[in-house]
Amino acid sequence: MGAINAVTDLALDGDIAILSLNSPPVNALSQQVRDGLVKAMKAAVENSATKSIVLICEGKTFIAGADITEFGKPPQPPLLPEVEAAIENSPKPVVAAIHGTALGGGLEVALCCHYRVAVPSAKCGLPEVNLGLLPGAGGTQRLPRIVGPEQALEMVTSGKHVDAKTAHANGLIDEIVPEGELRAGAIAYAKRIVAEKRPLRKVRDSNEKVVAARGKPQIFADFRKTNARKFRGFLAPEYNIRCIEAAVNLPFDEGLKFEHKLFVELLNGTQSAAQRYVFFAERQVWKIPDVPEDTPTIPIKKVGVIGAGTMGGGISMNFANVGIPVTIVEMKQEPLDRGFGVIRKNYERTAKSGRITAADVDKRMGLLTPSLKLEDLADCDLVIEAVFENMDVKKDVFGKLDRIVKQGAILATNTSYLNVNEIASATQRPEWVIGLHFFSPANVMRLLEVVRGAKTSKQVIATSMQLAKRIGKIAALVGVCHGFVGNRMLAARQTQANAMILEGAMPWDVDKVLYEFGMPMGPFAMADLAGLDIGWSRETSKGATIRDVLCEMDRRGQKTGAGFYDYDAERNAKPSPTSEKVIKDFMAKGGTTPRKISEEEILARCIYPMINEGAKILEEKIAIRPSDIDIVWINGYGWPVYRGGPMFYADTVGLTNVVAKLKEYGPKLGSDFRISPLLEKLASEGKRFQDMK
Ligand SMILES: NC(=O)c1ccc[n+]([C@@H]2O[C@H](COP(=O)([O-])OP(=O)(O)OC[C@H]3O[C@@H](n4cnc5c(N)ncnc54)[C@H](O)[C@@H]3O)[C@@H](O)[C@H]2O)c1
């Protein structure tokens, strides 16, 4: 009894042994914790005074999963299954005492205990799927034996926690003990088990719920069908489902073997590598080398937004959602009313779906103040401009803001492409000016590109990053260039997409390849959704592009029922013979004979120029690191997480292959196309973007 190792302790309370872990911050299953658990179990079992064992954790949580710093390194013994065997095969009953979160390997360990008690605030979950994995230490075989296959499917494929009440209702937790009294409650429970001579209940031997589901493949077929959209392209959810199927159909030990085989396959596969990379990238993105974490920030208590259009409305909602009052300024009453109407409708829709209450709608609307006067923004701590994308208009607005808004306030622009330094030059305080580039719909999309101007101060940057977190966004700090990181790379793709439909590919051919790659939609479906007439007018149209011609025909995208595609009343897209004819006529006029373009070429010409542009962005230090670019593409454009973002994807393809293909397609990529020297250099040195320091 006493200290087992630096993180494990064994104490006696009457005839109950208390095995406690204390490995901050989350008692993750590090080698030391595993070693302590095995040794402590042995000592507790061998101690003749002990009748039962309580496994409990110090600090804020029960074991909250694997030690992620061990990922990618050779595992050091004892491994998790050995720990689990020591617990499950103990001749004395083991009670897991859960507070905080029992996650991943932590819950798998708890599932090897014979009983589980928890405080009401505790949560249980198997989040491995989020890292492209499955619970590989028996979780997929034990969980359905307790909660039944339906709930197990939900838990392993969503990766979401269940609260103690739900866990108690579905059998995962045997007893809830009062908050703050976990230790005493667990000891009392263990004493009761001993007194009542309750059997050693091993989850592995409880077959009732899985046997009940045997011969009912419909359970799985239905589950796959219901979630098909959500799981599209991902391997891990499917592998998790197969493991639950195995739990239902195979004896426990065979199921374990099956789980292990699939786990190893996922662990060694590209998808999980990508998802684990993204996990770290999401933490890295907040770190700015020359803006340390302790940089002073400015309190933001009141926000002003200029423009109540598509973006202004969505941007304002972000602040109202976290209780920050916003004054929204428009030029005229009509667009102001319209903007407020849209915001209210959005909130009401959310309330209808049950995610907020009717009272929340009123509270949030109450935080928004309409105004027709820029003067009303005088005492705001942050003003975000979201007016038309026009330099003169923006400079005019910033010149006025400079005269009106108090000193010490941040003046931000939501511009998509324009030069933030030029906008800042309209003020006498360029160090207070920054780009806050939200993505549409701004109340939904997670990404915020924070655009650092040449003179933007560090405290303005630090405040912007902190504020992004507060409103639930993920922010990437980028520099000034046309389109910043996201739209600049998008333009590289768009150039090729436009070129290919003038060489013989149809818009739906291009879209199909990108959709199958995992993007939510291709460039032409996206153009139809946004409206083909953005920046187009009949007066100035020259009929010089396919888009001009389609707009002239009033095929302006989804909103007009037709664009590149034809749309039915439900806005389902169909390839359009009309636009096909427009494209073919265009080619005939230009004297081009259409050729068949392979799917490989479509993919390479869409994606590799983006990667090349990403490399230029790194050369120019517009992005801090390759993984920040990946964060932008995953969160702003729906790049599939399982491909890790364009820069990670390039690494998986191999940079020499990317360069070789860019050279092969070179003549078709346009006269402006240049291969990035950085990309060529990395390729020639056999390096990856991930190796950049
Ligand atoms: N729509 C997008 O997908 C998107 C995404 C990111 C960024 N942006 C950028 O956001 C900005 C706004 O775009 P949007 O799509 O919301 O445009 P929008 O046309 O929907 O809204 C602009 C609003 O600004 C108002 N406005 C114009 N000049 C004004 C002034 N001087 N004072 C007060 N109000 C004024 C207009 O009345 C209009 O309601 C642009 O810079 C755009 O590039 C747009």
The ligand as an SDF file (V2000), in Angstrom:
LIG
                    3D

 44 48  0  0  0  0  0  0  0  0999 V2000
  -21.0410   37.1840  -49.5860 N   0  0  0  0  0  0  0  0  0  0  0  0
  -19.9820   36.4610  -49.2710 C   0  0  0  0  0  0  0  0  0  0  0  0
  -19.9350   35.2530  -49.4850 O   0  0  0  0  0  0  0  0  0  0  0  0
  -18.8050   37.1350  -48.6130 C   0  0  0  0  0  0  0  0  0  0  0  0
  -17.9070   36.3570  -47.8860 C   0  0  0  0  0  0  0  0  0  0  0  0
  -16.8550   36.9680  -47.2260 C   0  0  0  0  0  0  0  0  0  0  0  0
  -16.6910   38.3260  -47.3070 C   0  0  0  0  0  0  0  0  0  0  0  0
  -17.5600   39.0710  -48.0530 N   0  0  0  0  0  0  0  0  0  0  0  0
  -17.3250   40.5230  -48.1090 C   0  0  0  0  0  0  0  0  0  0  0  0
  -18.2190   41.1440  -47.2130 O   0  0  0  0  0  0  0  0  0  0  0  0
  -18.5710   42.4310  -47.6930 C   0  0  0  0  0  0  0  0  0  0  0  0
  -20.0700   42.5370  -47.7730 C   0  0  0  0  0  0  0  0  0  0  0  0
  -20.5440   41.5330  -48.6400 O   0  0  0  0  0  0  0  0  0  0  0  0
  -22.0690   41.0720  -48.6410 P   0  0  0  0  0  0  0  0  0  0  0  0
  -22.1190   39.8200  -49.4250 O   0  0  0  0  0  0  0  0  0  0  0  0
  -22.6170   41.0900  -47.2860 O   0  0  0  0  0  0  0  0  0  0  0  0
  -22.7350   42.2320  -49.4920 O   0  0  0  0  0  0  0  0  0  0  0  0
  -24.2490   42.7200  -49.4920 P   0  0  0  0  0  0  0  0  0  0  0  0
  -24.4210   43.4550  -50.7340 O   0  0  0  0  0  0  0  0  0  0  0  0
  -25.1610   41.5950  -49.1630 O   0  0  0  0  0  0  0  0  0  0  0  0
  -24.3120   43.7210  -48.2580 O   0  0  0  0  0  0  0  0  0  0  0  0
  -23.6660   44.9540  -48.2340 C   0  0  0  0  0  0  0  0  0  0  0  0
  -24.5450   45.8930  -47.4410 C   0  0  0  0  0  0  0  0  0  0  0  0
  -23.8140   47.0670  -47.1450 O   0  0  0  0  0  0  0  0  0  0  0  0
  -24.6650   48.1830  -47.2300 C   0  0  0  0  0  0  0  0  0  0  0  0
  -23.8260   49.3450  -47.4530 N   0  0  0  0  0  0  0  0  0  0  0  0
  -23.1310   49.6610  -48.5530 C   0  0  0  0  0  0  0  0  0  0  0  0
  -22.4450   50.8200  -48.3640 N   0  0  0  0  0  0  0  0  0  0  0  0
  -22.7120   51.2220  -47.1000 C   0  0  0  0  0  0  0  0  0  0  0  0
  -22.3090   52.3440  -46.3200 C   0  0  0  0  0  0  0  0  0  0  0  0
  -21.4910   53.2430  -46.7980 N   0  0  0  0  0  0  0  0  0  0  0  0
  -22.8020   52.4360  -45.0620 N   0  0  0  0  0  0  0  0  0  0  0  0
  -23.6300   51.5060  -44.5740 C   0  0  0  0  0  0  0  0  0  0  0  0
  -24.0440   50.4370  -45.2790 N   0  0  0  0  0  0  0  0  0  0  0  0
  -23.5940   50.2920  -46.5190 C   0  0  0  0  0  0  0  0  0  0  0  0
  -25.5900   47.8450  -48.3640 C   0  0  0  0  0  0  0  0  0  0  0  0
  -26.7990   48.5740  -48.2790 O   0  0  0  0  0  0  0  0  0  0  0  0
  -25.7900   46.3470  -48.1920 C   0  0  0  0  0  0  0  0  0  0  0  0
  -26.9170   46.0630  -47.3970 O   0  0  0  0  0  0  0  0  0  0  0  0
  -17.8370   42.5960  -49.0180 C   0  0  0  0  0  0  0  0  0  0  0  0
  -16.6170   43.2460  -48.7820 O   0  0  0  0  0  0  0  0  0  0  0  0
  -17.5980   41.1600  -49.4310 C   0  0  0  0  0  0  0  0  0  0  0  0
  -16.4830   41.0060  -50.2810 O   0  0  0  0  0  0  0  0  0  0  0  0
  -18.6140   38.5100  -48.6890 C   0  0  0  0  0  0  0  0  0  0  0  0
  1  2  1  0
  2  3  2  0
  2  4  1  0
  4  5  1  0
  4 44  2  0
  5  6  2  0
  6  7  1  0
  7  8  2  0
  8  9  1  0
  8 44  1  0
  9 10  1  0
  9 42  1  0
 10 11  1  0
 11 12  1  0
 11 40  1  0
 12 13  1  0
 13 14  1  0
 14 15  2  0
 14 16  1  0
 14 17  1  0
 17 18  1  0
 18 19  2  0
 18 20  1  0
 18 21  1  0
 21 22  1  0
 22 23  1  0
 23 24  1  0
 23 38  1  0
 24 25  1  0
 25 26  1  0
 25 36  1  0
 26 27  1  0
 26 35  1  0
 27 28  2  0
 28 29  1  0
 29 30  1  0
 29 35  2  0
 30 31  1  0
 30 32  2  0
 32 33  1  0
 33 34  2  0
 34 35  1  0
 36 37  1  0
 36 38  1  0
 38 39  1  0
 40 41  1  0
 40 42  1  0
 42 43  1  0
M  CHG  2   8   1  16  -1
M  END
$$$$
